[in-house]
Amino acid sequence: MKVEARIFYLVAGFAVVMAAIYWVMTALYATGQKAEPVGIVALLLTGGLAFLAGSYLQFVSRRIEPRPEDREDAEISDGAGELGFFSPGSYWPIGLAASAALCGLALAFFHIWLLVLALVALLITVGGLVFEYHTGPNHE
């Protein structure tokens, strides 16, 4: 996870540098000689979010053993094996996308009644996706 943390740190640094450049360029070329604040804030928040994700990945990488991607002496065969269980055919992601789109539509038109229905549908579909293969505590 150290590689992923470095990538996020690079993205964070890039966003902060671009925010500074954007600040200077909009201050120089704007008609009112004021920097445009929305783009600056967006770039700074992008950098902050990337830094947050990178620091989380670095925090987790200290507590787990190094993966083959993190070791210099690793071979390709070190990464072989089972990667996990992936659902072969689940319909829950479609319902999740539809309920999230309905939530966005309700927010766009500011219909509170539709937002409540969409959030309920969103909770149901998230629960369905998470517990799709849950068999209970007594089954093996």
Secondary structure by P-SEA (a helix, b strand, c coil): caaaaaaaaaaaaaaaaaaaaaaaaaaacccccccccaaaaaaaaaaaaaaaaaaaaaaaaaacccccccccccccccccccccccccccaaaaaaaaaaaaaaaaaaaccaaaaaaaaaaaaaaaaaaaaccccccccc
